[in-house]
Amino acid sequence: STQKKLLRVLQEREFERVGGSVPVKVDTRVISATNKVLPQEIESGRFREDLYYRLNVISIYLPALRDRLDDVPLLVEHFLSKHRAAAGAGPAKISQGAMRTLMEYEWPGNVRQLENAIERAAVLSQGGVITEDYIDLSGADNRRFVDVGQQIRKGTTLRELLGDVERQALSEALTQTDGDRVAAASLLGLDLPEFQSRFAAFNL
């Protein structure tokens, strides 16, 4: 498997080219990142424990964007510079109201969602000041999160509520695996046919 091959490279500092038989020595350092909880992946058998300890020399935990909203202004400036430069235009400015809108949002799609929102706003503003009118978060993340208390007060039945939770879980699993249905099914503890059946039932 790929994990086994990577472990050998890290331990032995060598590999063999495809079709080759002569070991090639390497001197490299590996920087890896994941959005998975690896101890849970190890328990489920999806990730090798020996590879985990070989990789986990120095760990840096990066909280979700919603837990570090003070970073939003710096990220906004970075993305503005990046996308305006790519378009061959001058630097764009953002209004206080627009920045406040960005700071008050929870960013379920994390930094990638913020970058998409800024790229869109930079294009629409055509080099002018980005105001709240250019910040569109309605389509940036179409997942519908279930507020159990609110749904019960509205008279939602348990069957309907569980259906909403299942729909959300399927959508979230696909988001976390970048649309890979096999990986999404595994993430939810389902086999692929069952995942496909549930997915089709909700017309996702």
C-alpha positions in Angstrom: 0.0 0.0 0.0 1.0 3.6 -0.3 1.3 4.0 3.5 3.7 1.0 3.6 5.9 2.5 0.9 6.0 5.9 2.5 6.9 4.3 5.8 9.8 2.6 4.1 11.1 5.8 2.6 10.9 7.5 6.0 12.6 4.7 7.9 15.2 3.5 5.3 15.6 6.8 3.5 15.5 5.1 0.2 13.0 4.0 -2.5 13.0 2.1 -5.8 11.8 3.6 -9.0 8.8 2.0 -10.8 10.3 -0.8 -12.8 13.6 -0.5 -11.1 15.5 -2.7 -8.7 18.2 -0.4 -7.5 17.5 1.5 -4.2 17.8 5.3 -4.5 18.9 7.1 -1.4 17.0 10.2 -0.4 17.7 13.0 2.1 14.5 14.8 2.6 12.0 16.1 5.2 8.3 15.6 5.0 5.7 18.2 5.9 2.2 16.6 6.0 -1.3 17.9 6.8 -4.6 16.3 7.3 -8.2 17.2 8.3 -8.7 13.8 9.8 -8.4 12.8 13.5 -5.6 10.3 13.0 -5.9 8.5 16.3 -9.5 7.6 15.3 -8.2 6.6 11.8 -5.7 4.3 13.5 -8.4 2.7 15.6 -10.6 2.1 12.6 -7.7 0.5 10.7 -7.5 3.2 8.0 -4.1 4.6 9.0 -1.0 2.8 10.1 0.1 3.4 13.7 3.8 3.1 12.9 3.5 5.6 10.1 1.7 8.0 12.4 4.5 8.0 14.9 7.1 8.3 12.2 5.4 11.4 10.8 4.3 12.9 14.1 7.7 14.3 15.2 6.5 17.9 15.5 2.8 18.6 15.5 1.1 22.0 14.8 -2.6 22.2 15.5 -4.3 24.8 13.4 -7.8 25.6 14.7 -10.7 26.1 12.3 -11.2 29.6 11.0 -14.3 30.1 13.1 -12.1 29.6 16.2 -9.6 32.3 15.1 -11.7 35.0 13.6 -8.9 37.6 14.5 -7.0 36.1 11.6 -9.7 37.1 9.1 -8.4 40.6 8.3 -4.9 39.3 7.6 -6.2 36.6 5.4 -8.5 39.0 3.6 -5.5 41.3 2.8 -3.5 38.3 1.6 -6.3 37.0 -0.7 -7.0 40.5 -2.0 -3.4 41.0 -3.0 -3.2 37.5 -4.5 -6.3 37.8 -6.7 -5.9 41.4 -7.7 -2.3 40.7 -8.8 -3.5 37.6 -10.8 -6.0 39.8 -12.6 -3.3 42.4 -13.4 -5.1 45.1 -11.4 -4.2 47.4 -8.6 -4.8 46.5 -4.9 -8.5 46.5 -3.8 -9.8 48.0 -0.6 -12.5 46.6 1.6 -15.0 48.7 3.6 -15.4 48.4 7.4 -18.9 47.1 6.9 -17.7 44.3 4.6 -15.0 43.4 7.0 -17.5 43.3 9.8 -19.7 40.9 7.8 -16.7 38.6 7.2 -15.7 38.7 10.9 -19.2 37.8 12.1 -19.5 34.7 9.8 -18.6 31.3 11.2 -17.0 30.0 8.0 -18.1 26.3 7.9 -16.0 26.0 4.7 -12.9 27.3 6.5 -10.1 29.3 4.8 -10.9 27.9 1.3 -14.5 29.4 1.6 -13.1 32.8 2.7 -10.7 32.8 -0.3 -13.6 32.0 -2.7 -15.7 34.9 -1.2 -12.8 37.4 -1.5 -12.0 36.3 -5.1 -15.6 36.8 -6.1 -15.8 40.2 -4.4 -12.6 41.4 -6.0 -13.8 40.5 -9.4 -17.2 42.2 -8.9 -15.8 45.3 -7.4 -13.6 45.9 -10.5 -10.9 47.5 -8.5 -13.1 49.7 -6.4 -13.9 49.5 -2.7 -15.4 46.1 -1.7 -18.6 46.8 0.3 -21.1 44.5 1.9 -23.0 44.3 -1.5 -20.1 42.3 -2.9 -19.9 39.9 -0.1 -22.2 37.0 -1.0 -22.2 34.1 1.5 -25.5 32.6 0.6 -24.1 30.4 -2.1 -20.6 29.9 -0.6 -21.8 27.0 1.6 -25.1 25.4 0.9 -25.1 23.0 3.8 -28.1 23.3 6.1 -27.1 22.8 9.7 -29.8 21.4 12.0 -30.8 23.4 15.1 -32.5 20.6 17.1 -34.2 22.9 19.6 -35.6 25.2 16.9 -36.9 22.3 14.9 -38.7 20.7 17.9 -40.3 24.0 18.7 -41.6 24.1 15.1 -43.2 20.7 15.5 -40.7 18.7 13.5 -41.1 15.0 14.0 -38.3 12.7 15.1 -38.3 11.0 11.7 -38.0 14.4 9.9 -35.3 15.5 12.3 -33.2 12.4 11.8 -33.6 12.7 8.1 -32.2 16.3 8.3 -29.2 15.1 10.3 -28.5 12.2 7.9 -28.7 14.6 4.9 -26.3 16.9 6.7 -23.9 14.1 7.5 -23.8 12.9 3.9 -23.2 16.4 2.6 -20.5 17.1 5.2 -18.7 13.8 4.5 -18.6 14.6 0.8 -17.2 18.1 1.6 -14.5 16.7 3.9 -13.4 14.2 1.2 -13.5 16.6 -1.7 -16.4 14.7 -3.4 -14.8 11.3 -3.1 -17.8 9.0 -2.5 -15.7 6.0 -1.5 -13.8 8.0 1.1 -17.0 9.7 2.3 -18.7 6.3 2.7 -15.7 5.0 4.7 -15.8 8.2 6.8 -19.4 7.4 7.8 -18.8 3.7 8.4 -20.9 2.7 5.3 -20.1 0.6 2.4 -20.3 2.3 -1.0 -23.7 0.8 -2.2 -25.4 1.9 1.0 -23.9 5.3 0.8 -25.0 5.6 -2.8 -28.5 4.5 -1.9 -28.8 7.0 1.0 -27.3 9.8 -1.2 -29.8 9.1 -4.0 -32.7 9.1 -1.5 -32.0 12.7 -0.5 -31.4 13.9 -4.1 -28.0 15.4 -3.1 
